[in-house]
Each structure stands twice: as C-alpha cells, then as structure tokens.
C-alpha cells in the first residue's frame, strides 16, 4: 500500500494502489487523492442515456466507458474519471493489454470525453476550467460539458492546442465535430429523457 498522507503521489505510486472494489470513488489531483461525492441520480441517468444513444448509433460497447481514468499531467499526476468516454479503436485495443483501465500518456487518445456538471461552484470550475485545460493539453479532440443546471451542452473541439467551443441550449440538436448533427435535443439530454 502506498502512503498517501505525507507526499504527493507519482504516476507509479498511483498505478500501484490496490484496486479495492469497496473503496470510495476518488480522483487524483496534482498527486493528492480526493474522494468523489456520490453521483446524482440525474447525472447517472444522463450518462446512461448517452451510452445507450451511442450504442443505437452503432458504436460498439467496447469503445464506450463509464469508469476509465485519464492521466492528464505527469509531474504531479492528476487522474480524471470522466462520466463517459468514447475510446478510439486504437485505444480500445491498447487497453485490452493494460493492467488497469487507465489511459496513460503513452496510449492513444480517446475520441470523446464527456463530463456532466454536478451542482456547486467547485464542480463547475473543475469541469469548465481545469478539465478543459487538462484535456486540451492531452490533445483530446472532442470534449462535451453537459450542464443540467444551466440546461446546456458545450461541445469543445481541439484545434491547434486549444478548444473552440459551441454551446447548445433548449430544443437545439447537438452538433458534434465527429458525429455531425445528432437526433438528440439538449433539453432531452439534460433532463435524461428520450422521445
């Protein structure tokens, strides 16, 4: 077991942690473990609806993940657990050989990362500011921020090291750089309902 109380964890420390299924969920932020609060029922339903939507669009279940971690920095390691990840085909193959479902810096990038904003300023800052910077530094081509409280979906496309963002609200259909116009309205997604 790695001592996490006296010093920040390195990537090797983090990957060596015991995979105890009874432990609470956590993210690693600049070498420090932070316990994650339980997910809201609405956020869980939004992630599940989106998972099912992509399956219906023909994306294989092997390429969709609700629990894969992404290492987003290397000096003081930060590991994020997005609400949904669409793995690239190359990454799907690479993870089959990995000892844990962790996307390290030496693996191919996922095609899409989705974060669903939980209530509270700290969560909003983390999803809109910090993760945006971290995912851009990882060259992740597409990042969605689904914000039930604001009733919006922000679609961020990685262009030349930064994200260009388009925000969709209300009865607008979501337009994705990878998938084009989706037959999924923002109001349906943020309220976790399917017509």
LOTOR-633019 format. One record per residue: x, y, z of N, C-alpha, C in turn; residue in three letters. Coordinates in pm, whole numbers. Layout:
[atom [X; Y; Z]; [X; Y; Z]; [X; Y; Z]; "ALA"]
...
//
This chain:
[atom [84; -118; 0]; [0; 0; 0]; [88; 124; 0]; "UNK"]
[atom [54; 224; -77]; [131; 347; -88]; [84; 445; 19]; "UNK"]
[atom [179; 511; 87]; [145; 613; 187]; [106; 741; 114]; "UNK"]
[atom [-21; 780; 124]; [-70; 899; 54]; [-86; 1018; 148]; "UNK"]
[atom [-40; 1006; 270]; [-63; 1113; 367]; [54; 1210; 377]; "UNK"]
[atom [176; 1168; 339]; [292; 1252; 363]; [349; 1317; 237]; "UNK"]
[atom [320; 1267; 121]; [377; 1325; 0]; [282; 1302; -118]; "UNK"]
[atom [291; 1388; -219]; [208; 1367; -337]; [247; 1237; -407]; "UNK"]
[atom [150; 1175; -469]; [175; 1051; -540]; [237; 1078; -676]; "UNK"]
[atom [326; 990; -716]; [376; 989; -853]; [282; 901; -935]; "UNK"]
[atom [302; 899; -1065]; [221; 812; -1151]; [239; 666; -1112]; "UNK"]
[atom [362; 625; -1086]; [386; 486; -1046]; [319; 453; -913]; "UNK"]
[atom [323; 547; -817]; [252; 527; -689]; [103; 505; -715]; "UNK"]
[atom [49; 593; -796]; [-95; 588; -822]; [-135; 457; -888]; "UNK"]
[atom [-58; 414; -987]; [-91; 289; -1056]; [-71; 167; -968]; "UNK"]
[atom [10; 181; -863]; [35; 70; -772]; [-70; 56; -662]; "UNK"]
[atom [-160; 155; -650]; [-262; 147; -545]; [-344; 19; -560]; "UNK"]
[atom [-382; -37; -447]; [-468; -155; -450]; [-601; -121; -515]; "UNK"]
[atom [-649; -210; -597]; [-779; -191; -663]; [-887; -256; -577]; "UNK"]
[atom [-920; -193; -468]; [-1018; -245; -373]; [-1158; -205; -420]; "UNK"]
[atom [-1245; -301; -455]; [-1378; -266; -504]; [-1465; -199; -399]; "UNK"]
[atom [-1429; -210; -271]; [-1509; -148; -164]; [-1465; -6; -131]; "UNK"]
[atom [-1356; 40; -193]; [-1309; 175; -163]; [-1401; 278; -226]; "UNK"]
[atom [-1410; 397; -167]; [-1492; 502; -230]; [-1426; 548; -360]; "UNK"]
[atom [-1506; 606; -448]; [-1451; 660; -572]; [-1365; 782; -540]; "UNK"]
[atom [-1256; 797; -612]; [-1171; 913; -592]; [-1108; 955; -725]; "UNK"]
[atom [-1063; 1079; -729]; [-979; 1128; -837]; [-849; 1174; -775]; "UNK"]
[atom [-746; 1172; -855]; [-616; 1218; -810]; [-592; 1355; -872]; "UNK"]
[atom [-566; 1455; -787]; [-548; 1592; -834]; [-413; 1644; -786]; "UNK"]
[atom [-319; 1656; -880]; [-184; 1702; -850]; [-120; 1620; -738]; "UNK"]
[atom [-136; 1489; -748]; [-73; 1397; -654]; [-150; 1370; -527]; "UNK"]
[atom [-262; 1438; -507]; [-340; 1423; -385]; [-473; 1354; -418]; "UNK"]
[atom [-508; 1252; -341]; [-633; 1180; -362]; [-749; 1259; -301]; "UNK"]
[atom [-854; 1276; -379]; [-976; 1342; -333]; [-1092; 1246; -352]; "UNK"]
[atom [-1161; 1217; -243]; [-1279; 1131; -252]; [-1388; 1202; -330]; "UNK"]
[atom [-1450; 1133; -422]; [-1556; 1191; -503]; [-1689; 1172; -432]; "UNK"]
[atom [-1774; 1274; -433]; [-1907; 1257; -374]; [-1989; 1162; -460]; "UNK"]
[atom [-2090; 1101; -404]; [-2175; 1013; -484]; [-2237; 1091; -601]; "UNK"]
[atom [-2251; 1024; -714]; [-2309; 1085; -833]; [-2458; 1109; -811]; "UNK"]
[atom [-2510; 1218; -864]; [-2654; 1242; -853]; [-2728; 1146; -946]; "UNK"]
[atom [-2852; 1119; -915]; [-2932; 1029; -998]; [-2950; 1088; -1138]; "UNK"]
[atom [-2971; 1219; -1148]; [-2986; 1281; -1280]; [-2859; 1263; -1363]; "UNK"]
[atom [-2743; 1289; -1304]; [-2618; 1273; -1379]; [-2597; 1128; -1424]; "UNK"]
[atom [-2633; 1033; -1337]; [-2620; 892; -1375]; [-2710; 860; -1493]; "UNK"]
[atom [-2833; 913; -1491]; [-2927; 887; -1600]; [-2882; 952; -1730]; "UNK"]
[atom [-2826; 1072; -1722]; [-2775; 1138; -1843]; [-2664; 1055; -1905]; "UNK"]
[atom [-2571; 1008; -1823]; [-2460; 926; -1875]; [-2512; 796; -1936]; "UNK"]
[atom [-2610; 735; -1871]; [-2667; 610; -1922]; [-2742; 634; -2053]; "UNK"]
[atom [-2818; 743; -2060]; [-2890; 776; -2183]; [-2792; 797; -2298]; "UNK"]
[atom [-2685; 869; -2273]; [-2586; 895; -2377]; [-2515; 767; -2419]; "UNK"]
[atom [-2485; 681; -2323]; [-2425; 549; -2353]; [-2518; 471; -2447]; "UNK"]
[atom [-2646; 464; -2411]; [-2744; 392; -2494]; [-2759; 457; -2631]; "UNK"]
[atom [-2756; 589; -2636]; [-2769; 661; -2763]; [-2655; 622; -2858]; "UNK"]
[atom [-2532; 622; -2807]; [-2418; 586; -2892]; [-2426; 440; -2936]; "UNK"]
[atom [-2473; 353; -2848]; [-2493; 213; -2888]; [-2591; 204; -3005]; "UNK"]
[atom [-2700; 279; -2996]; [-2800; 280; -3103]; [-2744; 336; -3233]; "UNK"]
[atom [-2645; 422; -3224]; [-2580; 478; -3344]; [-2475; 384; -3400]; "UNK"]
[atom [-2457; 267; -3341]; [-2364; 168; -3396]; [-2225; 169; -3336]; "UNK"]
[atom [-2203; 246; -3231]; [-2074; 243; -3162]; [-2070; 116; -3078]; "UNK"]
[atom [-1966; 37; -3092]; [-1959; -89; -3015]; [-1941; -60; -2866]; "UNK"]
[atom [-1997; -145; -2783]; [-1991; -125; -2639]; [-1848; -126; -2588]; "UNK"]
[atom [-1756; -194; -2657]; [-1616; -197; -2613]; [-1552; -58; -2619]; "UNK"]
[atom [-1605; 30; -2703]; [-1548; 164; -2719]; [-1609; 266; -2624]; "UNK"]
[atom [-1710; 227; -2547]; [-1776; 319; -2454]; [-1737; 282; -2311]; "UNK"]
[atom [-1703; 382; -2232]; [-1662; 353; -2095]; [-1717; 456; -1999]; "UNK"]
[atom [-1763; 408; -1884]; [-1814; 495; -1778]; [-1715; 509; -1662]; "UNK"]
[atom [-1607; 434; -1662]; [-1518; 433; -1545]; [-1369; 442; -1578]; "UNK"]
[atom [-1332; 457; -1703]; [-1192; 463; -1739]; [-1131; 595; -1691]; "UNK"]
[atom [-1011; 586; -1637]; [-942; 705; -1587]; [-847; 758; -1694]; "UNK"]
[atom [-824; 889; -1691]; [-730; 953; -1783]; [-624; 1024; -1700]; "UNK"]
[atom [-498; 993; -1726]; [-388; 1066; -1664]; [-369; 1193; -1746]; "UNK"]
[atom [-382; 1309; -1682]; [-379; 1434; -1757]; [-255; 1519; -1732]; "UNK"]
[atom [-173; 1486; -1635]; [-46; 1555; -1614]; [57; 1452; -1574]; "UNK"]
[atom [184; 1490; -1581]; [287; 1390; -1549]; [374; 1428; -1429]; "UNK"]
[atom [403; 1557; -1404]; [491; 1594; -1293]; [426; 1557; -1159]; "UNK"]
[atom [318; 1625; -1124]; [235; 1583; -1012]; [109; 1529; -1075]; "UNK"]
[atom [94; 1400; -1071]; [-7; 1331; -1151]; [-149; 1371; -1113]; "UNK"]
[atom [-229; 1390; -1216]; [-372; 1412; -1200]; [-442; 1307; -1284]; "UNK"]
[atom [-539; 1239; -1224]; [-617; 1138; -1295]; [-763; 1177; -1284]; "UNK"]
[atom [-829; 1187; -1397]; [-971; 1222; -1402]; [-1052; 1100; -1441]; "UNK"]
[atom [-1176; 1097; -1394]; [-1269; 991; -1430]; [-1390; 1057; -1495]; "UNK"]
[atom [-1386; 1073; -1628]; [-1500; 1135; -1696]; [-1627; 1053; -1680]; "UNK"]
[atom [-1740; 1119; -1700]; [-1868; 1050; -1690]; [-1888; 951; -1805]; "UNK"]
[atom [-1830; 981; -1921]; [-1837; 891; -2035]; [-1719; 918; -2126]; "UNK"]
[atom [-1661; 813; -2178]; [-1551; 824; -2274]; [-1585; 738; -2396]; "UNK"]
[atom [-1562; 794; -2513]; [-1566; 717; -2637]; [-1422; 692; -2676]; "UNK"]
[atom [-1379; 567; -2662]; [-1242; 528; -2691]; [-1223; 521; -2843]; "UNK"]
[atom [-1105; 558; -2889]; [-1072; 535; -3030]; [-1051; 385; -3048]; "UNK"]
[atom [-1054; 339; -3171]; [-1031; 196; -3196]; [-892; 155; -3148]; "UNK"]
[atom [-793; 241; -3173]; [-656; 210; -3131]; [-645; 202; -2979]; "UNK"]
[atom [-713; 293; -2911]; [-710; 293; -2764]; [-782; 172; -2708]; "UNK"]
[atom [-892; 134; -2770]; [-965; 14; -2726]; [-874; -108; -2728]; "UNK"]
[atom [-798; -123; -2835]; [-704; -236; -2848]; [-593; -225; -2744]; "UNK"]
[atom [-539; -104; -2725]; [-430; -85; -2629]; [-475; -116; -2486]; "UNK"]
[atom [-597; -77; -2450]; [-645; -101; -2314]; [-671; -248; -2286]; "UNK"]
[atom [-694; -328; -2391]; [-712; -472; -2371]; [-589; -534; -2307]; "UNK"]
[atom [-472; -479; -2335]; [-346; -531; -2283]; [-302; -464; -2153]; "UNK"]
[atom [-370; -357; -2113]; [-329; -280; -1996]; [-372; -350; -1867]; "UNK"]
[atom [-296; -334; -1759]; [-333; -396; -1632]; [-453; -331; -1564]; "UNK"]
[atom [-483; -206; -1601]; [-597; -134; -1542]; [-656; -44; -1650]; "UNK"]
[atom [-780; -5; -1629]; [-849; 82; -1725]; [-809; 228; -1700]; "UNK"]
[atom [-682; 256; -1731]; [-624; 388; -1711]; [-556; 430; -1841]; "UNK"]
[atom [-594; 546; -1892]; [-533; 599; -2014]; [-412; 682; -1972]; "UNK"]
[atom [-294; 624; -1991]; [-169; 694; -1958]; [-123; 774; -2080]; "UNK"]
[atom [-23; 859; -2060]; [22; 949; -2165]; [80; 879; -2287]; "UNK"]
[atom [123; 755; -2271]; [183; 683; -2383]; [80; 607; -2468]; "UNK"]
[atom [-48; 614; -2433]; [-154; 545; -2507]; [-221; 641; -2605]; "UNK"]
[atom [-289; 587; -2707]; [-365; 674; -2798]; [-472; 751; -2722]; "UNK"]
[atom [-516; 861; -2779]; [-616; 948; -2717]; [-757; 895; -2744]; "UNK"]
[atom [-851; 918; -2650]; [-991; 885; -2678]; [-1047; 980; -2782]; "UNK"]
[atom [-1156; 940; -2848]; [-1221; 1026; -2947]; [-1304; 1136; -2881]; "UNK"]
[atom [-1363; 1104; -2766]; [-1455; 1197; -2700]; [-1452; 1174; -2550]; "UNK"]
[atom [-1453; 1285; -2475]; [-1466; 1280; -2329]; [-1589; 1364; -2293]; "UNK"]
[atom [-1675; 1309; -2205]; [-1797; 1379; -2162]; [-1794; 1395; -2011]; "UNK"]
[atom [-1816; 1518; -1967]; [-1831; 1548; -1825]; [-1971; 1606; -1803]; "UNK"]
[atom [-2037; 1560; -1698]; [-2169; 1611; -1659]; [-2148; 1690; -1531]; "UNK"]
[atom [-2180; 1818; -1535]; [-2153; 1908; -1423]; [-2245; 1876; -1306]; "UNK"]
[atom [-2186; 1854; -1190]; [-2263; 1837; -1067]; [-2286; 1975; -1006]; "UNK"]
[atom [-2390; 1988; -923]; [-2417; 2119; -860]; [-2299; 2167; -777]; "UNK"]
[atom [-2282; 2299; -771]; [-2179; 2360; -687]; [-2071; 2428; -768]; "UNK"]
[atom [-2021; 2540; -717]; [-1919; 2618; -786]; [-1790; 2539; -808]; "UNK"]
[atom [-1748; 2462; -709]; [-1625; 2385; -722]; [-1634; 2287; -839]; "UNK"]
[atom [-1749; 2218; -853]; [-1767; 2125; -963]; [-1770; 2199; -1098]; "UNK"]
[atom [-1837; 2313; -1101]; [-1845; 2394; -1223]; [-1705; 2438; -1267]; "UNK"]
[atom [-1626; 2491; -1173]; [-1488; 2532; -1205]; [-1406; 2415; -1257]; "UNK"]
[atom [-1419; 2300; -1190]; [-1341; 2183; -1230]; [-1374; 2142; -1374]; "UNK"]
[atom [-1503; 2137; -1411]; [-1541; 2090; -1545]; [-1518; 2196; -1653]; "UNK"]
[atom [-1549; 2322; -1624]; [-1537; 2427; -1725]; [-1394; 2481; -1738]; "UNK"]
[atom [-1317; 2485; -1631]; [-1185; 2547; -1636]; [-1072; 2446; -1634]; "UNK"]
[atom [-1062; 2371; -1524]; [-945; 2286; -1505]; [-943; 2169; -1603]; "UNK"]
[atom [-1053; 2097; -1614]; [-1054; 1983; -1704]; [-1041; 2027; -1849]; "UNK"]
[atom [-1098; 2141; -1882]; [-1084; 2194; -2018]; [-935; 2210; -2052]; "UNK"]
[atom [-858; 2271; -1963]; [-715; 2290; -1985]; [-642; 2156; -1989]; "UNK"]
[atom [-677; 2067; -1897]; [-609; 1937; -1890]; [-637; 1853; -2014]; "UNK"]
[atom [-762; 1848; -2059]; [-796; 1767; -2176]; [-736; 1826; -2303]; "UNK"]
[atom [-729; 1960; -2312]; [-665; 2022; -2428]; [-517; 1987; -2431]; "UNK"]
[atom [-451; 1986; -2314]; [-309; 1951; -2308]; [-286; 1806; -2349]; "UNK"]
[atom [-388; 1722; -2331]; [-380; 1581; -2372]; [-418; 1561; -2518]; "UNK"]
[atom [-454; 1669; -2588]; [-492; 1662; -2730]; [-617; 1577; -2753]; "UNK"]
[atom [-710; 1579; -2659]; [-836; 1506; -2677]; [-921; 1585; -2776]; "UNK"]
[atom [-958; 1524; -2890]; [-1018; 1600; -2999]; [-1155; 1659; -2971]; "UNK"]
[atom [-1232; 1598; -2882]; [-1366; 1650; -2855]; [-1401; 1628; -2708]; "UNK"]
[atom [-1454; 1733; -2646]; [-1489; 1733; -2504]; [-1626; 1798; -2491]; "UNK"]
[atom [-1720; 1726; -2427]; [-1853; 1781; -2403]; [-1868; 1811; -2255]; "UNK"]
[atom [-1930; 1925; -2227]; [-1968; 1959; -2090]; [-2121; 1968; -2089]; "UNK"]
[atom [-2183; 1873; -2022]; [-2329; 1871; -2011]; [-2364; 1932; -1876]; "UNK"]
[atom [-2443; 2039; -1880]; [-2472; 2115; -1759]; [-2623; 2118; -1735]; "UNK"]
[atom [-2675; 2022; -1656]; [-2820; 2017; -1631]; [-2874; 2144; -1565]; "UNK"]
[atom [-2797; 2205; -1476]; [-2842; 2324; -1405]; [-2863; 2442; -1501]; "UNK"]
[atom [-2775; 2458; -1597]; [-2786; 2565; -1696]; [-2868; 2523; -1818]; "UNK"]
[atom [-2896; 2392; -1831]; [-2970; 2343; -1946]; [-2891; 2357; -2075]; "UNK"]
[atom [-2761; 2325; -2070]; [-2676; 2345; -2187]; [-2582; 2227; -2210]; "UNK"]
[atom [-2539; 2216; -2335]; [-2433; 2122; -2372]; [-2329; 2203; -2448]; "UNK"]
[atom [-2208; 2209; -2396]; [-2097; 2276; -2462]; [-2015; 2170; -2533]; "UNK"]
[atom [-1995; 2188; -2663]; [-1915; 2096; -2743]; [-1785; 2167; -2776]; "UNK"]
[atom [-1675; 2112; -2727]; [-1544; 2171; -2746]; [-1464; 2087; -2844]; "UNK"]
[atom [-1409; 2152; -2945]; [-1328; 2084; -3047]; [-1184; 2133; -3035]; "UNK"]
[atom [-1090; 2038; -3027]; [-948; 2069; -3012]; [-894; 2117; -3145]; "UNK"]
[atom [-845; 2241; -3148]; [-789; 2299; -3269]; [-659; 2369; -3232]; "UNK"]
[atom [-549; 2319; -3286]; [-417; 2381; -3265]; [-384; 2402; -3118]; "UNK"]
[atom [-414; 2304; -3034]; [-375; 2310; -2894]; [-475; 2372; -2799]; "UNK"]
[atom [-586; 2427; -2853]; [-688; 2489; -2770]; [-825; 2439; -2813]; "UNK"]
[atom [-924; 2461; -2727]; [-1061; 2422; -2760]; [-1140; 2540; -2814]; "UNK"]
[atom [-1205; 2517; -2929]; [-1310; 2605; -2978]; [-1439; 2548; -2921]; "UNK"]
[atom [-1529; 2636; -2874]; [-1650; 2588; -2806]; [-1775; 2642; -2874]; "UNK"]
[atom [-1874; 2554; -2885]; [-2008; 2592; -2930]; [-2104; 2541; -2823]; "UNK"]
[atom [-2193; 2630; -2777]; [-2288; 2592; -2672]; [-2427; 2574; -2733]; "UNK"]
[atom [-2494; 2467; -2693]; [-2629; 2436; -2740]; [-2723; 2438; -2621]; "UNK"]
[atom [-2842; 2495; -2640]; [-2941; 2505; -2533]; [-3081; 2475; -2588]; "UNK"]
[atom [-3174; 2451; -2496]; [-3315; 2437; -2530]; [-3345; 2322; -2624]; "UNK"]
[atom [-3419; 2354; -2731]; [-3461; 2248; -2825]; [-3364; 2233; -2942]; "UNK"]
[atom [-3241; 2281; -2925]; [-3139; 2266; -3029]; [-3088; 2121; -3031]; "UNK"]
[atom [-3061; 2074; -3151]; [-2994; 1945; -3167]; [-2845; 1967; -3145]; "UNK"]
[atom [-2780; 1873; -3082]; [-2636; 1882; -3056]; [-2563; 1853; -3187]; "UNK"]
[atom [-2463; 1935; -3218]; [-2380; 1914; -3337]; [-2240; 1882; -3289]; "UNK"]
[atom [-2189; 1768; -3333]; [-2059; 1718; -3292]; [-1963; 1720; -3410]; "UNK"]
[atom [-1838; 1763; -3389]; [-1740; 1756; -3498]; [-1723; 1613; -3551]; "UNK"]
[atom [-1731; 1514; -3462]; [-1712; 1374; -3503]; [-1838; 1311; -3562]; "UNK"]
[atom [-1955; 1344; -3508]; [-2079; 1275; -3545]; [-2176; 1360; -3626]; "UNK"]
[atom [-2148; 1487; -3643]; [-2242; 1574; -3714]; [-2360; 1608; -3624]; "UNK"]
[atom [-2474; 1638; -3688]; [-2594; 1674; -3612]; [-2658; 1549; -3555]; "UNK"]
[atom [-2678; 1548; -3424]; [-2737; 1433; -3357]; [-2888; 1450; -3350]; "UNK"]
[atom [-2960; 1340; -3351]; [-3106; 1347; -3330]; [-3135; 1337; -3181]; "UNK"]
[atom [-3069; 1423; -3106]; [-3080; 1429; -2961]; [-3083; 1576; -2923]; "UNK"]
[atom [-3194; 1619; -2864]; [-3209; 1759; -2826]; [-3147; 1785; -2689]; "UNK"]
[atom [-3095; 1904; -2673]; [-3031; 1941; -2546]; [-3128; 1922; -2429]; "UNK"]
[atom [-3252; 1973; -2442]; [-3347; 1964; -2331]; [-3378; 1821; -2293]; "UNK"]
[atom [-3376; 1730; -2391]; [-3398; 1589; -2360]; [-3278; 1529; -2288]; "UNK"]
[atom [-3158; 1564; -2333]; [-3039; 1510; -2271]; [-3022; 1560; -2127]; "UNK"]
[atom [-3034; 1691; -2105]; [-3011; 1745; -1971]; [-3121; 1706; -1872]; "UNK"]
[atom [-3234; 1661; -1924]; [-3342; 1612; -1837]; [-3350; 1460; -1837]; "UNK"]
[atom [-3255; 1395; -1906]; [-3245; 1248; -1912]; [-3375; 1182; -1957]; "UNK"]
[atom [-3422; 1226; -2073]; [-3540; 1161; -2130]; [-3515; 1139; -2279]; "UNK"]
[atom [-3575; 1039; -2333]; [-3561; 1005; -2475]; [-3698; 999; -2534]; "UNK"]
[atom [-3720; 1072; -2644]; [-3850; 1072; -2712]; [-3862; 956; -2806]; "UNK"]
//
